[in-house]
Amino acid sequence: MSAATRRFLTVYYGYVFLFDFVLCYAIYTAYFELNGLSYAQIGVLLAFWSGSALVLEIFTGALSDWLDRRWLLIAAPAIKIATFVCWALADGNLWLYGLGFACWSLAGALVSGTGEALLHERLQSEGEERAFGRVYGRAVAAQSVGIGAGFLGGGFVAATDMTLTVWLSIPPLVVASLLAFLLTDIRRTAEREDEPGYFQTIRLALGEFRGAPNLRFVTLYIALGLTIFGELEEFDQLYYTAVSLPTWLFGVAGAIGLGVRALLGMHAHRLSRMKSLAWTLPILGGALLVVAALGANVYYVVVLEAAYLVAIPTEILSKAHFQHLLESQARATSTSVLEFSQNASGLVLAVAFGALASAVGILPAYGWAGISIIPTFLLIWWRQPAGSRVF
């Protein structure tokens, strides 16, 4: 790997870290609750978040394949800043919280697909595409460290002033936007006569999915199966409140979990030969959620974090395999189809979980979610096409 690519990766890891170094992550659902929103309203907001991302994903993916990817990475943090301005000024106004989520969705849609495509194409240009799993794992680790640092700082700041936590989420995003100027889209370093137009990239991506059963299966595995773990995490501050975890420990709990997540991200590629983990690890995560639902004391937070962590290697390995399967020039658009599928699943899960938590309580809802994971993965395994795999 060349020195220029190593410098590029260092800048990219820094960008990923800063994009998610958000202090507000530690407390935002608790912040909504303390400002008068119900569990059901929070579930609707999270569903709207997924729904707005759902609408934006494929169109921004095609934009990334059409334009210089760097400009999208510059714009994304700037747009994300508007999220926290809206939330800080909302004062219980559901519509302003929703507007904030819309800005967050747009920012996330600009980055998703764009980042993975930028990395893969850079490595591919040097014949290093097989290193993508390792590099992507490190990018996930950088993201996890950023989120963890935000959790840690946000928990302590929130113990004094929750609104200040929202405002302090903005400065790292300013730096991330500036840092993105140093990134380079390798496609723009040479003339390309066969470069597809905007709408052609959408047709290429959809055509690739139609002709690749394994690609569809990996998408199903991630969207229908793994998405539930990420969606449940959005409700975790409500779990912390239910087990009486002190507010200042919200950030500590999240930071420790994300520190372990970073280590798993860096070493996930070492597990790629152990194909059975694609099924056993998520099922183990579901079983741990059932245990976490007992919630007898604050120590059950450890079980909750473990439920998420055991599924991390499968997420990294399956997404790396997804990138290896792509062959068309519409790489970012195809990745956005995956993100679209995840957001569609997340929308349904957020509404269902919010309604379930309102009906039976937050702790039992986690238990029922864990129970649902086991038959879901057994069903996906049973429907696995002959010769296909998820990593």
C-alpha positions as semicolon CSV with decimal commas, in nm:
position;residue;x (nm);y (nm);z (nm)
1;M;0,000;0,000;0,000
2;S;0,147;0,336;-0,104
3;A;0,235;0,617;0,136
4;A;-0,030;0,837;-0,030
5;T;-0,300;0,580;0,039
6;R;-0,187;0,541;0,399
7;R;-0,217;0,920;0,442
8;F;-0,558;0,909;0,277
9;L;-0,672;0,640;0,521
10;T;-0,546;0,840;0,819
11;V;-0,750;1,141;0,707
12;Y;-1,054;0,921;0,640
13;Y;-1,036;0,758;0,984
14;G;-1,015;1,107;1,137
15;Y;-1,319;1,217;0,938
16;V;-1,522;0,914;1,046
17;F;-1,423;0,973;1,409
18;L;-1,529;1,338;1,405
19;F;-1,853;1,281;1,213
20;D;-1,979;1,068;1,502
21;F;-1,801;1,242;1,791
22;V;-2,137;1,374;1,908
23;L;-2,194;1,440;2,278
24;C;-2,571;1,436;2,229
25;Y;-2,562;1,065;2,142
26;A;-2,536;0,988;2,514
27;I;-2,870;1,137;2,609
28;Y;-3,091;1,236;2,318
29;T;-3,385;0,998;2,373
30;A;-3,373;1,074;2,747
31;Y;-3,354;1,444;2,650
32;F;-3,672;1,404;2,444
33;E;-3,846;1,226;2,732
34;L;-3,748;1,496;2,982
35;N;-3,886;1,756;2,741
36;G;-4,228;1,590;2,754
37;L;-4,229;1,331;2,475
38;S;-4,383;0,986;2,533
39;Y;-4,228;0,651;2,439
40;A;-4,469;0,630;2,146
41;Q;-4,372;0,978;2,022
42;I;-4,003;0,891;2,051
43;G;-4,072;0,573;1,852
44;V;-4,249;0,781;1,584
45;L;-3,952;1,020;1,566
46;L;-3,708;0,731;1,526
47;A;-3,936;0,582;1,261
48;F;-3,945;0,918;1,082
49;W;-3,565;0,922;1,098
50;S;-3,554;0,585;0,921
51;G;-3,832;0,690;0,682
52;S;-3,665;1,012;0,572
53;A;-3,337;0,825;0,521
54;L;-3,535;0,568;0,324
55;V;-3,648;0,835;0,078
56;L;-3,305;0,993;0,045
57;E;-3,070;0,694;0,028
58;I;-3,081;0,584;-0,336
59;F;-3,095;0,940;-0,471
60;T;-2,790;1,048;-0,270
61;G;-2,611;0,725;-0,364
62;A;-2,662;0,803;-0,732
63;L;-2,544;1,159;-0,662
64;S;-2,225;1,014;-0,514
65;D;-2,163;0,797;-0,821
66;W;-2,224;1,098;-1,047
67;L;-2,031;1,372;-0,863
68;D;-1,697;1,392;-0,684
69;R;-1,754;1,193;-0,364
70;R;-1,547;1,442;-0,166
71;W;-1,809;1,717;-0,201
72;L;-2,073;1,496;-0,042
73;L;-1,841;1,423;0,250
74;I;-1,781;1,796;0,294
75;A;-2,153;1,877;0,290
76;A;-2,268;1,598;0,526
77;P;-2,124;1,734;0,856
78;A;-2,244;2,086;0,772
79;I;-2,599;1,958;0,727
80;K;-2,578;1,746;1,042
81;I;-2,505;2,063;1,244
82;A;-2,862;2,177;1,171
83;T;-2,989;1,872;1,364
84;F;-2,853;1,995;1,692
85;V;-2,952;2,356;1,634
86;C;-3,313;2,236;1,588
87;W;-3,303;2,016;1,898
88;A;-3,148;2,281;2,120
89;L;-3,424;2,526;2,024
90;A;-3,716;2,278;2,015
91;D;-3,822;2,296;2,383
92;G;-4,065;2,004;2,348
93;N;-4,183;2,091;1,995
94;L;-4,224;1,755;1,815
95;W;-4,199;1,914;1,471
96;L;-3,860;2,072;1,541
97;Y;-3,727;1,741;1,670
98;G;-3,854;1,586;1,347
99;L;-3,683;1,855;1,137
100;G;-3,361;1,779;1,321
101;F;-3,395;1,413;1,234
102;A;-3,459;1,503;0,868
103;C;-3,128;1,695;0,860
104;W;-2,954;1,402;1,026
105;S;-3,104;1,163;0,769
106;L;-2,980;1,375;0,480
107;A;-2,631;1,397;0,632
108;G;-2,621;1,024;0,693
109;A;-2,749;0,948;0,341
110;L;-2,471;1,159;0,189
111;V;-2,207;0,961;0,380
112;S;-2,353;0,611;0,357
113;G;-2,239;0,438;0,040
114;T;-2,006;0,726;-0,038
115;G;-1,753;0,633;0,229
116;E;-1,748;0,261;0,149
117;A;-1,720;0,329;-0,224
118;L;-1,440;0,581;-0,173
119;L;-1,243;0,329;0,035
120;H;-1,297;0,031;-0,195
121;E;-1,208;0,224;-0,511
122;R;-0,893;0,362;-0,351
123;L;-0,777;0,013;-0,252
124;Q;-0,884;-0,133;-0,586
125;S;-0,673;0,122;-0,772
126;E;-0,366;-0,030;-0,606
127;G;-0,476;-0,393;-0,633
128;E;-0,543;-0,404;-0,257
129;E;-0,920;-0,463;-0,264
130;R;-0,885;-0,783;-0,059
131;A;-0,770;-0,560;0,228
132;F;-1,109;-0,389;0,232
133;G;-1,242;-0,600;0,522
134;R;-0,949;-0,500;0,739
135;V;-0,963;-0,132;0,637
136;Y;-1,340;-0,117;0,676
137;G;-1,310;-0,276;1,020
138;R;-1,068;-0,001;1,121
139;A;-1,308;0,263;0,988
140;V;-1,585;0,108;1,200
141;A;-1,343;0,113;1,494
142;A;-1,271;0,485;1,436
143;Q;-1,644;0,551;1,423
144;S;-1,698;0,353;1,743
145;V;-1,422;0,543;1,924
146;G;-1,579;0,870;1,809
147;I;-1,924;0,768;1,931
148;G;-1,771;0,636;2,255
149;A;-1,584;0,961;2,318
150;G;-1,907;1,149;2,254
151;F;-2,093;0,921;2,494
152;L;-1,832;0,966;2,763
153;G;-1,816;1,345;2,735
154;G;-2,189;1,380;2,680
155;G;-2,278;1,185;2,993
156;F;-2,071;1,411;3,215
157;V;-2,190;1,734;3,049
158;A;-2,553;1,618;3,061
159;A;-2,530;1,564;3,436
160;T;-2,497;1,944;3,454
161;D;-2,692;2,067;3,151
162;M;-2,851;1,847;2,882
163;T;-2,904;2,136;2,641
164;L;-2,533;2,223;2,657
165;T;-2,463;1,865;2,546
166;V;-2,666;1,934;2,232
167;W;-2,478;2,257;2,151
168;L;-2,136;2,097;2,210
169;S;-2,215;1,835;1,947
170;I;-2,153;2,097;1,677
171;P;-1,775;2,185;1,687
172;P;-1,644;1,836;1,585
173;L;-1,871;1,846;1,280
174;V;-1,719;2,177;1,170
175;V;-1,371;2,019;1,184
176;A;-1,493;1,707;0,999
177;S;-1,626;1,917;0,713
178;L;-1,291;2,095;0,681
179;L;-1,097;1,768;0,701
180;A;-1,296;1,624;0,409
181;F;-1,126;1,874;0,176
182;L;-0,812;1,659;0,211
183;L;-0,981;1,345;0,077
184;T;-0,952;1,250;-0,291
185;D;-1,197;1,065;-0,514
186;I;-0,966;0,837;-0,714
187;R;-1,213;0,837;-1,006
188;R;-1,144;1,209;-1,058
189;T;-0,769;1,170;-1,106
190;A;-0,812;1,045;-1,464
191;E;-1,051;1,107;-1,751
192;R;-1,330;0,851;-1,779
193;E;-1,519;0,847;-2,106
194;D;-1,760;0,572;-1,997
195;E;-1,872;0,738;-1,674
196;P;-2,249;0,678;-1,625
197;G;-2,498;0,962;-1,584
198;Y;-2,711;1,020;-1,275
199;F;-3,014;0,810;-1,372
200;Q;-2,798;0,547;-1,538
201;T;-2,628;0,474;-1,206
202;I;-2,968;0,394;-1,054
203;R;-3,047;0,157;-1,342
204;L;-2,705;-0,009;-1,309
205;A;-2,751;-0,064;-0,935
206;L;-3,101;-0,209;-0,966
207;G;-2,988;-0,428;-1,254
208;E;-2,701;-0,560;-1,046
209;F;-2,941;-0,665;-0,769
210;R;-3,175;-0,832;-1,017
211;G;-2,894;-1,045;-1,158
212;A;-2,715;-1,140;-0,834
213;P;-2,903;-1,371;-0,593
214;N;-2,613;-1,371;-0,345
215;L;-2,618;-0,991;-0,333
216;R;-2,988;-0,999;-0,254
217;F;-2,934;-1,261;0,014
218;V;-2,662;-1,061;0,191
219;T;-2,894;-0,758;0,180
220;L;-3,175;-0,963;0,334
221;Y;-2,943;-1,093;0,607
222;I;-2,832;-0,742;0,705
223;A;-3,163;-0,558;0,663
224;L;-3,405;-0,814;0,802
225;G;-3,171;-0,964;1,060
226;L;-2,893;-0,736;1,186
227;T;-3,086;-0,407;1,169
228;I;-3,278;-0,489;1,487
229;F;-2,964;-0,460;1,699
230;G;-2,889;-0,107;1,576
231;E;-3,252;0,001;1,609
232;L;-3,280;-0,119;1,969
233;E;-2,972;0,081;2,065
234;E;-3,164;0,400;1,992
235;F;-3,387;0,321;2,291
236;D;-3,104;0,235;2,530
237;Q;-3,118;0,557;2,733
238;L;-3,476;0,460;2,822
239;Y;-3,345;0,121;2,938
240;Y;-3,079;0,299;3,148
241;T;-3,349;0,511;3,308
242;A;-3,563;0,201;3,380
243;V;-3,278;0,027;3,568
244;S;-3,192;0,352;3,754
245;L;-2,851;0,405;3,600
246;P;-2,723;0,751;3,707
247;T;-2,722;1,004;3,421
248;W;-2,347;1,061;3,442
249;L;-2,297;0,688;3,382
250;F;-2,498;0,693;3,057
251;G;-2,186;0,807;2,874
252;V;-1,954;0,572;3,062
253;A;-2,169;0,269;2,976
254;G;-2,187;0,367;2,612
255;A;-1,815;0,449;2,590
256;I;-1,706;0,116;2,735
257;G;-1,932;-0,073;2,497
258;L;-1,804;0,127;2,201
259;G;-1,443;0,073;2,306
260;V;-1,502;-0,302;2,289
261;R;-1,685;-0,249;1,959
262;A;-1,376;-0,073;1,821
263;L;-1,155;-0,369;1,914
264;L;-1,400;-0,611;1,753
265;G;-1,409;-0,393;1,442
266;M;-1,031;-0,400;1,406
267;H;-1,011;-0,778;1,440
268;A;-1,338;-0,893;1,280
269;H;-1,161;-0,987;0,954
270;R;-0,980;-1,265;1,141
271;L;-1,314;-1,447;1,183
272;S;-1,406;-1,449;0,814
273;R;-1,336;-1,823;0,777
274;M;-1,576;-1,919;1,057
275;K;-1,896;-1,916;0,852
276;S;-2,116;-2,060;1,128
277;L;-2,071;-1,739;1,328
278;A;-2,306;-1,568;1,081
279;W;-2,590;-1,748;1,258
280;T;-2,469;-1,835;1,606
281;L;-2,356;-1,485;1,707
282;P;-2,685;-1,301;1,629
283;I;-2,887;-1,577;1,797
284;L;-2,662;-1,545;2,104
285;G;-2,729;-1,169;2,093
286;G;-3,104;-1,237;2,099
287;A;-3,066;-1,466;2,399
288;L;-2,868;-1,199;2,584
289;L;-3,145;-0,944;2,517
290;V;-3,390;-1,180;2,687
291;V;-3,163;-1,190;2,992
292;A;-3,117;-0,809;2,983
293;A;-3,497;-0,772;2,998
294;L;-3,490;-0,900;3,356
295;G;-3,331;-0,564;3,446
296;A;-3,317;-0,630;3,822
297;N;-3,033;-0,379;3,875
298;V;-2,788;-0,155;3,692
299;Y;-2,549;-0,444;3,626
300;Y;-2,787;-0,575;3,360
301;V;-2,659;-0,290;3,142
302;V;-2,350;-0,509;3,090
303;V;-2,569;-0,788;2,952
304;L;-2,747;-0,541;2,722
305;E;-2,416;-0,415;2,580
306;A;-2,293;-0,772;2,533
307;A;-2,606;-0,850;2,327
308;Y;-2,505;-0,584;2,076
309;L;-2,133;-0,659;2,077
310;V;-2,159;-1,026;1,983
311;A;-2,327;-0,927;1,655
312;I;-2,061;-0,671;1,552
313;P;-1,827;-0,910;1,364
314;T;-2,116;-1,038;1,152
315;E;-2,212;-0,684;1,054
316;I;-1,859;-0,589;0,947
317;L;-1,791;-0,912;0,761
318;S;-2,125;-0,918;0,579
319;K;-2,088;-0,555;0,467
320;A;-1,733;-0,618;0,348
321;H;-1,858;-0,922;0,153
322;F;-2,132;-0,703;0,005
323;Q;-1,867;-0,466;-0,134
324;H;-1,670;-0,756;-0,283
325;L;-1,982;-0,875;-0,467
326;L;-2,039;-0,540;-0,641
327;E;-1,913;-0,515;-0,998
328;S;-2,084;-0,217;-1,162
329;Q;-1,973;0,148;-1,164
330;A;-2,270;0,234;-0,942
331;R;-2,101;0,119;-0,621
332;A;-2,235;0,398;-0,397
333;T;-2,587;0,360;-0,540
334;S;-2,582;-0,017;-0,483
335;T;-2,463;0,039;-0,125
336;S;-2,747;0,286;-0,084
337;V;-2,992;0,014;-0,189
338;L;-2,863;-0,183;0,109
339;E;-2,902;0,122;0,332
340;F;-3,251;0,177;0,190
341;S;-3,343;-0,179;0,291
342;Q;-3,202;-0,128;0,639
343;N;-3,394;0,195;0,686
344;A;-3,717;0,035;0,567
345;S;-3,670;-0,240;0,823
346;G;-3,567;0,015;1,087
347;L;-3,879;0,223;1,030
348;V;-4,107;-0,073;1,100
349;L;-3,900;-0,184;1,398
350;A;-3,891;0,163;1,559
351;V;-4,269;0,204;1,543
352;A;-4,330;-0,152;1,661
353;F;-4,083;-0,132;1,948
354;G;-4,207;0,211;2,060
355;A;-4,567;0,086;2,063
356;L;-4,465;-0,236;2,240
357;A;-4,269;-0,046;2,505
358;S;-4,569;0,181;2,567
359;A;-4,796;-0,125;2,605
360;V;-4,584;-0,361;2,817
361;G;-4,298;-0,146;2,950
362;I;-3,946;-0,082;2,823
363;L;-3,780;-0,385;2,986
364;P;-4,029;-0,652;2,867
365;A;-4,009;-0,499;2,518
366;Y;-3,636;-0,577;2,505
367;G;-3,715;-0,936;2,601
368;W;-3,972;-0,980;2,324
369;A;-3,728;-0,826;2,076
370;G;-3,465;-1,082;2,179
371;I;-3,711;-1,367;2,140
372;S;-3,803;-1,247;1,788
373;I;-3,437;-1,251;1,676
374;I;-3,399;-1,627;1,712
375;P;-3,670;-1,738;1,463
376;T;-3,576;-1,452;1,229
377;F;-3,222;-1,582;1,181
378;L;-3,336;-1,941;1,162
379;L;-3,578;-1,841;0,884
380;I;-3,307;-1,653;0,690
381;W;-3,073;-1,951;0,726
382;W;-3,346;-2,186;0,601
383;R;-3,412;-1,964;0,297
384;Q;-3,041;-1,939;0,209
385;P;-2,991;-2,003;-0,166
386;A;-2,763;-2,292;-0,255
387;G;-2,399;-2,184;-0,268
388;S;-2,458;-1,838;-0,123
389;R;-2,299;-1,699;0,190
390;V;-2,304;-1,376;0,389
391;F;-1,924;-1,353;0,439
